[in-house]
Every structure is written in structure tokens, then in C-alpha cells.
Amino acid sequence: MIHVGIIGFGTVGTGTARILLGNRVLLRERTGIDINLKKIADIDIKRDRGLILPKGVLTSSADQLLDDPDIDIIVELIGGTTIAKEMVLKAISKGKHVVTANKALLATHGAEIFRAAAKHKVEIGFEASVAGGIPIIKVVREGLVANKIKAVYGIINGTSNYILTKMTEEKAEFSEVLKEAQKLGYAEADPTYDIEGTDSAHKLAILASLAYGSQFNIKDVYCEGISWISPMDIEFARELGYKIKLLAIAKETGGQVELRVHPTMIPEEFLISKVDGVFNAVYVDGDAVGSTLYYGKGAGDMPTGSAVVADIADIARNVVNGVPGRALFLSSPKPKNLMKMDDVRSMYYFRFSALDRPGVLSKISGILGKYNISIVSVIQKGRHEGKAVPLVVLTHMAREKDVVSAIREINRLSVVAGKTAIVRVEGQKNG
């Protein structure tokens, strides 16, 4: 029998407990192992979670779990990077295996945690840390182990995807849709991590570490959010044949890895552009397998609980078979070679607020040409002579450093009013 202790009895903790209790017989049939939920620790043991627990399972003391010699696996579901780190390292030091859904913890302190796990010969399961119920960690670490990963593209934050979907469908303002998402429980009272891209950046750091064998962390990821995206930009993107998504991107080019999270225009015929609402999707391009796409629910008690229990079952098999530590992750990572954001190359969408008068486009295109940025197409809507109107430019591939310099110069023109909107573009549109 393998004994499990859960620290943190919130949404994911409740889902995990429900699966362990409700599917205990199923798990035993499939693994040949009896997995017993022995203890759950939480600071609030009074609140009704809609789940009947066996007597004596619930406690307010995490130390009861950490100090129990019978508990083989500790499941950390409290979140954050301070107390969670302390709990995880203490569990490891006591020879207990750890399963966590804590992407912020791994993206910030992953190197230290995995070194400790290697030292004590225990496993860290973290499937639930990225994309909820989609088994993307197992896919990259095991299913695609024979591949050199050329690129990873992910819609890995359901809140931001829901907001952009509603803005696209209803032509609504960002602030209106955010309020609706908060009422429906899709967005937190403080949605900063979701809408500013931080949550996606945490997850991308983990995925990229797996894909490229280096220990990346949150500081390595360039990050922009979606709060400035307007219905106007979404409509212009549609007219050009694209949709705007908050995309997490990892690519290896010439031995350098680029890591970035930002609003991105994707051709509307691409499968990943059709991923809407709170759903997640991860596209992985391998040299042997080619293009693959993984889709599903990226959050929630049961989808994320499913990923947690999958890790528990994997570790339980290894313990019973006498091979703990089999799934150690990057205990000896290769040195990373991170591409500077200045050197990233992409296509770009610019929306200028330009005065409607002769010669304005030639001034703007002249500056773009000065910085080796060539134009694919131009859209100008409305005629208000002498007043500012939207002027949209789609470019060919250009270097980020050149784009930043060109836009800085263009924004200083007397014929340009306000800040230029910039969206990077990924993928070639058919036709």
C-alpha cells in the first residue's frame, strides 16, 4: 500500500481527494497498487467541500503529514513560493516523494528543488503545473523524448483566453469582459497574473526546461499582457485573416532558445487559433514527429486533480517496483543559451493613430524602411481630414530591436498621436 498526504484542501485539493477516494478501486485495478489517502492538512478544516472524508483524515497540522513515516507521497497544493517551498523541501529531506501543481514555485525555485530531490533520491511529479488536465508534461518528457523540439506554442491561461474569445465574439471592451469573467469565477478578484501573462510565463518556463534540457525560470521569459488589447485591434486582425491570442512561445534557433509570452496574431485557419473560451492547447513541433496539438481543460478541480493523481500513480509504481527517482527532472541541466528579446525575429502588426493628411504614410514607411522593416499590407479606415485615424501596417519578418527603434522614432512624429499598438504575428496565412 502507498500512503498519500495532501497539503492544501482548496479547489484542486478537493478534486484530488475526490478522485483518490472515488476511484480507489479503479486505480488499484489499473496499477496493481492500493493508493490510500491517509491525511489532508489545511488551515481551514471547518468549511464544507461537498466531500465526505474518512474519520481522522483531516488535520490543521502539515507537520502531521511531513513527520508521518508511513506517508510515501506528499501532494503540495497550497500555492505560492514561500511556505510551499518550505513544505516541499522538508518533505524531500524526509525522503518523501512530492507531487505539486505549483507552477510559480517550480518556475522560481525549480533548480533548488530538483537538486534536493536528486540528493535524496525522490521524485517530483508536476504534471498538474501546466495546462491542467492536458498531459503535456508527460508528452514532452516521455512521448516526444526521441525528438529535438523545434518549437512550442501554448494557449495556457484559460482566463485570458476566455476574455479574448468574448471580446472577439461580442466586440466588447476588455474591462467589460473582465468583470463578467470575475462574476463567473473564471478570473480572480486580482487577475493580474492571468491578464498580464505571468501565469503563462511560469508555465512556459517549465515546458521550455523540459523541451530544451536547461533550467529556465520566470526571469528568462519576456512577458506582455492583454489588458491593452482593444476591439479595434481584434477587428483589424480579423480583416487581415488572423485572431489574437495570448500565446506562450518557445523556439530554438541556431542553438539559442527564445522564450516569450505576449498577445499574438495567428492565422485564423490554424487549429490553435480555434481554441476558445477557458480551454487550453499546446502545439509542439518535433523534428521526428512533426506538428502535434494537445487540447483540453486547463484548470478546475477535477481536470487538475486528474493530473495530480496521474503523478501519484506513476510515483507509486516506481516505489513498488524499487525504482524511485526514475523520473528525476534536470538534476544536471545543460547550460542554457537564451536569445535576447532584441534579437527575436517576427512579423508585426502596427496600429498608428495618424493624422489624415497627404504624406503621412510615406513618412511612416520611410522610417520603417530605414530600420529594414518592409510592409506586407496597409489598412486605413475612415477619412477625417486633419484628424487622427487608425492606420494599420502588417510587416514582413523583422528584428525586435529594429522595431523598437523604428516605433520610438515614429511616435515622435508630429503627425502621429498617442502610443502605437504593436502585436507580433506568428505563422504564415494561406493565400
GUTOR-497902 format. One record per residue (C-alpha): y, z, x; residue number from 1. Coordinates in steps of 0.2 Angstrom, whole numbers. Layout:
north = Y | up = Z | east = X | num = NUM
...
! end
This chain:
north = 0 | up = 0 | east = 0 | num = 1
north = 18 | up = -4 | east = 6 | num = 2
north = 31 | up = 8 | east = 0 | num = 3
north = 49 | up = 2 | east = -3 | num = 4
north = 65 | up = 11 | east = -4 | num = 5
north = 81 | up = 4 | east = -11 | num = 6
north = 99 | up = 10 | east = -6 | num = 7
north = 111 | up = 4 | east = -19 | num = 8
north = 107 | up = 3 | east = -38 | num = 9
north = 121 | up = -9 | east = -44 | num = 10
north = 118 | up = -26 | east = -51 | num = 11
north = 107 | up = -33 | east = -38 | num = 12
north = 98 | up = -16 | east = -35 | num = 13
north = 94 | up = -16 | east = -54 | num = 14
north = 87 | up = -33 | east = -53 | num = 15
north = 77 | up = -30 | east = -38 | num = 16
north = 69 | up = -14 | east = -46 | num = 17
north = 66 | up = -23 | east = -62 | num = 18
north = 56 | up = -37 | east = -53 | num = 19
north = 46 | up = -24 | east = -42 | num = 20
north = 41 | up = -14 | east = -57 | num = 21
north = 39 | up = -28 | east = -70 | num = 22
north = 29 | up = -40 | east = -58 | num = 23
north = 20 | up = -27 | east = -48 | num = 24
north = 3 | up = -34 | east = -54 | num = 25
north = 8 | up = -52 | east = -51 | num = 26
north = 14 | up = -48 | east = -33 | num = 27
north = -2 | up = -39 | east = -29 | num = 28
north = -12 | up = -54 | east = -36 | num = 29
north = -2 | up = -66 | east = -25 | num = 30
north = 0 | up = -56 | east = -9 | num = 31
north = -16 | up = -45 | east = -10 | num = 32
north = -4 | up = -31 | east = -7 | num = 33
north = 1 | up = -16 | east = -18 | num = 34
north = 20 | up = -15 | east = -16 | num = 35
north = 26 | up = 2 | east = -23 | num = 36
north = 45 | up = 5 | east = -27 | num = 37
north = 45 | up = 23 | east = -21 | num = 38
north = 63 | up = 28 | east = -21 | num = 39
north = 80 | up = 22 | east = -26 | num = 40
north = 96 | up = 30 | east = -19 | num = 41
north = 113 | up = 28 | east = -27 | num = 42
north = 129 | up = 39 | east = -28 | num = 43
north = 128 | up = 37 | east = -47 | num = 44
north = 111 | up = 42 | east = -54 | num = 45
north = 118 | up = 45 | east = -72 | num = 46
north = 123 | up = 28 | east = -78 | num = 47
north = 110 | up = 18 | east = -89 | num = 48
north = 105 | up = 2 | east = -81 | num = 49
north = 93 | up = -3 | east = -95 | num = 50
north = 78 | up = 1 | east = -84 | num = 51
north = 65 | up = 15 | east = -86 | num = 52
north = 60 | up = 21 | east = -69 | num = 53
north = 45 | up = 32 | east = -65 | num = 54
north = 49 | up = 50 | east = -63 | num = 55
north = 56 | up = 56 | east = -46 | num = 56
north = 61 | up = 38 | east = -40 | num = 57
north = 80 | up = 40 | east = -42 | num = 58
north = 90 | up = 51 | east = -30 | num = 59
north = 108 | up = 53 | east = -24 | num = 60
north = 102 | up = 55 | east = -6 | num = 61
north = 100 | up = 40 | east = 5 | num = 62
north = 93 | up = 51 | east = 19 | num = 63
north = 78 | up = 55 | east = 7 | num = 64
north = 73 | up = 37 | east = 10 | num = 65
north = 78 | up = 35 | east = 28 | num = 66
north = 68 | up = 51 | east = 33 | num = 67
north = 53 | up = 47 | east = 22 | num = 68
north = 39 | up = 42 | east = 35 | num = 69
north = 29 | up = 33 | east = 20 | num = 70
north = 43 | up = 21 | east = 16 | num = 71
north = 40 | up = 5 | east = 26 | num = 72
north = 54 | up = -6 | east = 20 | num = 73
north = 72 | up = -1 | east = 16 | num = 74
north = 82 | up = -13 | east = 5 | num = 75
north = 101 | up = -11 | east = 8 | num = 76
north = 111 | up = -16 | east = -7 | num = 77
north = 127 | up = -6 | east = -6 | num = 78
north = 138 | up = -20 | east = 2 | num = 79
north = 152 | up = -18 | east = 14 | num = 80
north = 152 | up = -17 | east = 33 | num = 81
north = 154 | up = 2 | east = 37 | num = 82
north = 141 | up = 13 | east = 28 | num = 83
north = 130 | up = -1 | east = 25 | num = 84
north = 129 | up = -4 | east = 44 | num = 85
north = 126 | up = 14 | east = 47 | num = 86
north = 112 | up = 14 | east = 35 | num = 87
north = 104 | up = -2 | east = 42 | num = 88
north = 104 | up = 4 | east = 60 | num = 89
north = 97 | up = 21 | east = 55 | num = 90
north = 83 | up = 13 | east = 46 | num = 91
north = 79 | up = 1 | east = 61 | num = 92
north = 80 | up = 16 | east = 73 | num = 93
north = 67 | up = 25 | east = 62 | num = 94
north = 55 | up = 9 | east = 64 | num = 95
north = 58 | up = 4 | east = 46 | num = 96
north = 60 | up = -15 | east = 41 | num = 97
north = 76 | up = -20 | east = 32 | num = 98
north = 80 | up = -32 | east = 18 | num = 99
north = 98 | up = -35 | east = 14 | num = 100
north = 109 | up = -46 | east = 3 | num = 101
north = 124 | up = -41 | east = 13 | num = 102
north = 132 | up = -57 | east = 20 | num = 103
north = 148 | up = -49 | east = 26 | num = 104
north = 138 | up = -36 | east = 36 | num = 105
north = 127 | up = -50 | east = 44 | num = 106
north = 142 | up = -62 | east = 47 | num = 107
north = 152 | up = -47 | east = 55 | num = 108
north = 139 | up = -37 | east = 64 | num = 109
north = 123 | up = -48 | east = 64 | num = 110
north = 121 | up = -49 | east = 83 | num = 111
north = 121 | up = -30 | east = 85 | num = 112
north = 109 | up = -28 | east = 70 | num = 113
north = 97 | up = -41 | east = 76 | num = 114
north = 97 | up = -34 | east = 94 | num = 115
north = 92 | up = -17 | east = 87 | num = 116
north = 78 | up = -25 | east = 76 | num = 117
north = 71 | up = -34 | east = 91 | num = 118
north = 71 | up = -17 | east = 101 | num = 119
north = 62 | up = -8 | east = 88 | num = 120
north = 51 | up = -22 | east = 83 | num = 121
north = 55 | up = -23 | east = 65 | num = 122
north = 60 | up = -37 | east = 53 | num = 123
north = 77 | up = -41 | east = 44 | num = 124
north = 75 | up = -50 | east = 28 | num = 125
north = 91 | up = -58 | east = 22 | num = 126
north = 86 | up = -72 | east = 10 | num = 127
north = 97 | up = -65 | east = -3 | num = 128
north = 113 | up = -65 | east = 8 | num = 129
north = 116 | up = -84 | east = 5 | num = 130
north = 115 | up = -93 | east = -12 | num = 131
north = 107 | up = -80 | east = -22 | num = 132
north = 91 | up = -87 | east = -30 | num = 133
north = 90 | up = -103 | east = -19 | num = 134
north = 78 | up = -100 | east = -5 | num = 135
north = 89 | up = -109 | east = 8 | num = 136
north = 86 | up = -96 | east = 22 | num = 137
north = 68 | up = -100 | east = 21 | num = 138
north = 71 | up = -118 | east = 20 | num = 139
north = 82 | up = -119 | east = 36 | num = 140
north = 72 | up = -106 | east = 46 | num = 141
north = 54 | up = -112 | east = 41 | num = 142
north = 54 | up = -128 | east = 31 | num = 143
north = 65 | up = -138 | east = 42 | num = 144
north = 60 | up = -129 | east = 58 | num = 145
north = 55 | up = -146 | east = 66 | num = 146
north = 72 | up = -154 | east = 63 | num = 147
north = 88 | up = -155 | east = 73 | num = 148
north = 101 | up = -150 | east = 59 | num = 149
north = 114 | up = -163 | east = 59 | num = 150
north = 125 | up = -156 | east = 45 | num = 151
north = 125 | up = -143 | east = 32 | num = 152
north = 137 | up = -144 | east = 16 | num = 153
north = 137 | up = -130 | east = 4 | num = 154
north = 145 | up = -125 | east = -13 | num = 155
north = 140 | up = -107 | east = -10 | num = 156
north = 153 | up = -97 | east = -21 | num = 157
north = 150 | up = -98 | east = -39 | num = 158
north = 167 | up = -90 | east = -44 | num = 159
north = 177 | up = -104 | east = -35 | num = 160
north = 165 | up = -117 | east = -41 | num = 161
north = 167 | up = -111 | east = -59 | num = 162
north = 186 | up = -111 | east = -58 | num = 163
north = 187 | up = -129 | east = -50 | num = 164
north = 175 | up = -135 | east = -64 | num = 165
north = 185 | up = -128 | east = -78 | num = 166
north = 202 | up = -135 | east = -70 | num = 167
north = 193 | up = -152 | east = -69 | num = 168
north = 186 | up = -152 | east = -87 | num = 169
north = 201 | up = -144 | east = -95 | num = 170
north = 216 | up = -150 | east = -84 | num = 171
north = 220 | up = -131 | east = -84 | num = 172
north = 231 | up = -122 | east = -71 | num = 173
north = 222 | up = -111 | east = -58 | num = 174
north = 230 | up = -95 | east = -64 | num = 175
north = 224 | up = -98 | east = -82 | num = 176
north = 206 | up = -101 | east = -77 | num = 177
north = 205 | up = -86 | east = -65 | num = 178
north = 210 | up = -75 | east = -79 | num = 179
north = 196 | up = -82 | east = -90 | num = 180
north = 183 | up = -81 | east = -76 | num = 181
north = 188 | up = -62 | east = -74 | num = 182
north = 186 | up = -59 | east = -93 | num = 183
north = 169 | up = -67 | east = -92 | num = 184
north = 163 | up = -57 | east = -77 | num = 185
north = 162 | up = -72 | east = -65 | num = 186
north = 177 | up = -66 | east = -55 | num = 187
north = 180 | up = -48 | east = -49 | num = 188
north = 196 | up = -39 | east = -53 | num = 189
north = 201 | up = -43 | east = -35 | num = 190
north = 195 | up = -60 | east = -32 | num = 191
north = 202 | up = -63 | east = -15 | num = 192
north = 185 | up = -65 | east = -6 | num = 193
north = 180 | up = -78 | east = -18 | num = 194
north = 195 | up = -89 | east = -21 | num = 195
north = 201 | up = -88 | east = -3 | num = 196
north = 185 | up = -94 | east = 4 | num = 197
north = 180 | up = -78 | east = 14 | num = 198
north = 163 | up = -76 | east = 4 | num = 199
north = 158 | up = -94 | east = 8 | num = 200
north = 163 | up = -91 | east = 26 | num = 201
north = 152 | up = -76 | east = 28 | num = 202
north = 138 | up = -86 | east = 21 | num = 203
north = 141 | up = -101 | east = 32 | num = 204
north = 141 | up = -91 | east = 47 | num = 205
north = 123 | up = -85 | east = 43 | num = 206
north = 117 | up = -103 | east = 39 | num = 207
north = 125 | up = -110 | east = 54 | num = 208
north = 117 | up = -97 | east = 65 | num = 209
north = 100 | up = -102 | east = 59 | num = 210
north = 103 | up = -121 | east = 59 | num = 211
north = 110 | up = -121 | east = 77 | num = 212
north = 102 | up = -106 | east = 86 | num = 213
north = 118 | up = -97 | east = 90 | num = 214
north = 125 | up = -81 | east = 84 | num = 215
north = 141 | up = -86 | east = 74 | num = 216
north = 151 | up = -74 | east = 65 | num = 217
north = 165 | up = -74 | east = 52 | num = 218
north = 179 | up = -76 | east = 66 | num = 219
north = 171 | up = -93 | east = 71 | num = 220
north = 174 | up = -101 | east = 53 | num = 221
north = 190 | up = -110 | east = 49 | num = 222
north = 194 | up = -104 | east = 31 | num = 223
north = 206 | up = -110 | east = 17 | num = 224
north = 205 | up = -105 | east = -2 | num = 225
north = 208 | up = -114 | east = -18 | num = 226
north = 222 | up = -104 | east = -26 | num = 227
north = 235 | up = -118 | east = -22 | num = 228
north = 225 | up = -132 | east = -29 | num = 229
north = 234 | up = -140 | east = -45 | num = 230
north = 228 | up = -150 | east = -59 | num = 231
north = 238 | up = -164 | east = -52 | num = 232
north = 228 | up = -164 | east = -36 | num = 233
north = 212 | up = -164 | east = -46 | num = 234
north = 218 | up = -179 | east = -57 | num = 235
north = 223 | up = -189 | east = -42 | num = 236
north = 206 | up = -186 | east = -34 | num = 237
north = 198 | up = -192 | east = -50 | num = 238
north = 208 | up = -208 | east = -49 | num = 239
north = 203 | up = -211 | east = -31 | num = 240
north = 184 | up = -208 | east = -36 | num = 241
north = 182 | up = -190 | east = -30 | num = 242
north = 180 | up = -172 | east = -35 | num = 243
north = 187 | up = -157 | east = -27 | num = 244
north = 175 | up = -143 | east = -22 | num = 245
north = 177 | up = -128 | east = -11 | num = 246
north = 164 | up = -134 | east = 2 | num = 247
north = 157 | up = -124 | east = 17 | num = 248
north = 153 | up = -137 | east = 31 | num = 249
north = 144 | up = -135 | east = 47 | num = 250
north = 141 | up = -150 | east = 58 | num = 251
north = 135 | up = -153 | east = 76 | num = 252
north = 144 | up = -167 | east = 85 | num = 253
north = 142 | up = -171 | east = 104 | num = 254
north = 135 | up = -154 | east = 107 | num = 255
north = 149 | up = -145 | east = 98 | num = 256
north = 147 | up = -136 | east = 81 | num = 257
north = 162 | up = -136 | east = 68 | num = 258
north = 162 | up = -123 | east = 55 | num = 259
north = 175 | up = -124 | east = 41 | num = 260
north = 177 | up = -119 | east = 23 | num = 261
north = 191 | up = -127 | east = 13 | num = 262
north = 194 | up = -137 | east = -3 | num = 263
north = 186 | up = -154 | east = 0 | num = 264
north = 186 | up = -171 | east = -9 | num = 265
north = 168 | up = -178 | east = -12 | num = 266
north = 164 | up = -195 | east = -19 | num = 267
north = 160 | up = -192 | east = -37 | num = 268
north = 144 | up = -201 | east = -36 | num = 269
north = 137 | up = -189 | east = -23 | num = 270
north = 124 | up = -177 | east = -31 | num = 271
north = 133 | up = -161 | east = -24 | num = 272
north = 149 | up = -166 | east = -32 | num = 273
north = 140 | up = -164 | east = -49 | num = 274
north = 136 | up = -146 | east = -46 | num = 275
north = 147 | up = -137 | east = -58 | num = 276
north = 150 | up = -120 | east = -66 | num = 277
north = 144 | up = -105 | east = -57 | num = 278
north = 129 | up = -114 | east = -49 | num = 279
north = 127 | up = -116 | east = -30 | num = 280
north = 120 | up = -131 | east = -20 | num = 281
north = 116 | up = -133 | east = -1 | num = 282
north = 114 | up = -150 | east = 6 | num = 283
north = 105 | up = -151 | east = 23 | num = 284
north = 104 | up = -166 | east = 34 | num = 285
north = 89 | up = -166 | east = 47 | num = 286
north = 85 | up = -179 | east = 60 | num = 287
north = 67 | up = -180 | east = 54 | num = 288
north = 68 | up = -176 | east = 35 | num = 289
north = 84 | up = -184 | east = 32 | num = 290
north = 95 | up = -178 | east = 17 | num = 291
north = 89 | up = -164 | east = 6 | num = 292
north = 98 | up = -154 | east = -8 | num = 293
north = 94 | up = -137 | east = -14 | num = 294
north = 102 | up = -131 | east = -31 | num = 295
north = 101 | up = -116 | east = -42 | num = 296
north = 109 | up = -100 | east = -47 | num = 297
north = 119 | up = -92 | east = -33 | num = 298
north = 122 | up = -75 | east = -40 | num = 299
north = 116 | up = -62 | east = -53 | num = 300
north = 104 | up = -48 | east = -54 | num = 301
north = 88 | up = -57 | east = -56 | num = 302
north = 91 | up = -73 | east = -46 | num = 303
north = 97 | up = -62 | east = -31 | num = 304
north = 84 | up = -49 | east = -35 | num = 305
north = 71 | up = -63 | east = -34 | num = 306
north = 76 | up = -67 | east = -16 | num = 307
north = 76 | up = -49 | east = -11 | num = 308
north = 58 | up = -47 | east = -17 | num = 309
north = 53 | up = -63 | east = -8 | num = 310
north = 58 | up = -55 | east = 8 | num = 311
north = 49 | up = -39 | east = 4 | num = 312
north = 33 | up = -48 | east = 0 | num = 313
north = 35 | up = -58 | east = 17 | num = 314
north = 38 | up = -42 | east = 27 | num = 315
north = 23 | up = -33 | east = 18 | num = 316
north = 11 | up = -47 | east = 23 | num = 317
north = 17 | up = -46 | east = 41 | num = 318
north = 15 | up = -27 | east = 41 | num = 319
north = -3 | up = -28 | east = 33 | num = 320
north = -8 | up = -42 | east = 45 | num = 321
north = -2 | up = -32 | east = 60 | num = 322
north = 12 | up = -44 | east = 65 | num = 323
north = 28 | up = -35 | east = 61 | num = 324
north = 43 | up = -44 | east = 69 | num = 325
north = 36 | up = -61 | east = 66 | num = 326
north = 52 | up = -67 | east = 58 | num = 327
north = 65 | up = -59 | east = 70 | num = 328
north = 81 | up = -70 | east = 70 | num = 329
north = 91 | up = -75 | east = 85 | num = 330
north = 86 | up = -60 | east = 96 | num = 331
north = 90 | up = -71 | east = 111 | num = 332
north = 103 | up = -84 | east = 104 | num = 333
north = 108 | up = -99 | east = 115 | num = 334
north = 127 | up = -99 | east = 120 | num = 335
north = 137 | up = -106 | east = 106 | num = 336
north = 149 | up = -121 | east = 109 | num = 337
north = 161 | up = -121 | east = 95 | num = 338
north = 173 | up = -135 | east = 91 | num = 339
north = 191 | up = -131 | east = 89 | num = 340
north = 198 | up = -135 | east = 72 | num = 341
north = 212 | up = -145 | east = 81 | num = 342
north = 198 | up = -157 | east = 86 | num = 343
north = 189 | up = -159 | east = 70 | num = 344
north = 190 | up = -177 | east = 63 | num = 345
north = 190 | up = -181 | east = 44 | num = 346
north = 198 | up = -192 | east = 31 | num = 347
north = 213 | up = -184 | east = 22 | num = 348
north = 222 | up = -184 | east = 5 | num = 349
north = 241 | up = -180 | east = 6 | num = 350
north = 252 | up = -177 | east = -9 | num = 351
north = 270 | up = -178 | east = -4 | num = 352
north = 284 | up = -174 | east = -16 | num = 353
north = 296 | up = -188 | east = -10 | num = 354
north = 312 | up = -195 | east = -17 | num = 355
north = 311 | up = -211 | east = -27 | num = 356
north = 321 | up = -222 | east = -16 | num = 357
north = 318 | up = -238 | east = -5 | num = 358
north = 311 | up = -235 | east = 12 | num = 359
north = 303 | up = -218 | east = 9 | num = 360
north = 285 | up = -224 | east = 11 | num = 361
north = 289 | up = -234 | east = 27 | num = 362
north = 297 | up = -218 | east = 34 | num = 363
north = 281 | up = -208 | east = 30 | num = 364
north = 269 | up = -222 | east = 35 | num = 365
north = 279 | up = -224 | east = 52 | num = 366
north = 276 | up = -206 | east = 56 | num = 367
north = 258 | up = -206 | east = 51 | num = 368
north = 256 | up = -222 | east = 62 | num = 369
north = 264 | up = -213 | east = 77 | num = 370
north = 250 | up = -200 | east = 76 | num = 371
north = 236 | up = -213 | east = 75 | num = 372
north = 234 | up = -209 | east = 56 | num = 373
north = 230 | up = -225 | east = 46 | num = 374
north = 231 | up = -227 | east = 27 | num = 375
north = 217 | up = -232 | east = 15 | num = 376
north = 227 | up = -232 | east = -1 | num = 377
north = 243 | up = -226 | east = -9 | num = 378
north = 247 | up = -220 | east = -27 | num = 379
north = 264 | up = -217 | east = -33 | num = 380
north = 266 | up = -211 | east = -51 | num = 381
north = 282 | up = -212 | east = -62 | num = 382
north = 299 | up = -218 | east = -57 | num = 383
north = 314 | up = -206 | east = -56 | num = 384
north = 326 | up = -214 | east = -45 | num = 385
north = 334 | up = -202 | east = -34 | num = 386
north = 322 | up = -188 | east = -39 | num = 387
north = 306 | up = -181 | east = -31 | num = 388
north = 290 | up = -189 | east = -37 | num = 389
north = 272 | up = -187 | east = -31 | num = 390
north = 267 | up = -199 | east = -18 | num = 391
north = 248 | up = -199 | east = -14 | num = 392
north = 241 | up = -206 | east = 3 | num = 393
north = 222 | up = -207 | east = 7 | num = 394
north = 219 | up = -209 | east = 26 | num = 395
north = 205 | up = -216 | east = 37 | num = 396
north = 197 | up = -204 | east = 49 | num = 397
north = 210 | up = -194 | east = 59 | num = 398
north = 211 | up = -179 | east = 70 | num = 399
north = 216 | up = -162 | east = 63 | num = 400
north = 229 | up = -159 | east = 77 | num = 401
north = 237 | up = -176 | east = 74 | num = 402
north = 238 | up = -172 | east = 55 | num = 403
north = 246 | up = -155 | east = 58 | num = 404
north = 259 | up = -163 | east = 69 | num = 405
north = 262 | up = -178 | east = 58 | num = 406
north = 264 | up = -167 | east = 42 | num = 407
north = 275 | up = -155 | east = 51 | num = 408
north = 287 | up = -169 | east = 55 | num = 409
north = 286 | up = -177 | east = 38 | num = 410
north = 290 | up = -161 | east = 29 | num = 411
north = 306 | up = -160 | east = 39 | num = 412
north = 312 | up = -177 | east = 32 | num = 413
north = 327 | up = -176 | east = 20 | num = 414
north = 318 | up = -187 | east = 8 | num = 415
north = 303 | up = -175 | east = 6 | num = 416
north = 304 | up = -160 | east = -5 | num = 417
north = 293 | up = -145 | east = -3 | num = 418
north = 276 | up = -142 | east = 6 | num = 419
north = 264 | up = -157 | east = 7 | num = 420
north = 247 | up = -154 | east = -1 | num = 421
north = 233 | up = -158 | east = 11 | num = 422
north = 214 | up = -160 | east = 6 | num = 423
north = 201 | up = -165 | east = 18 | num = 424
north = 189 | up = -179 | east = 12 | num = 425
north = 170 | up = -179 | east = 16 | num = 426
north = 158 | up = -194 | east = 13 | num = 427
north = 161 | up = -212 | east = 10 | num = 428
north = 164 | up = -218 | east = -8 | num = 429
north = 153 | up = -233 | east = -13 | num = 430
north = 163 | up = -249 | east = -16 | num = 431
! end
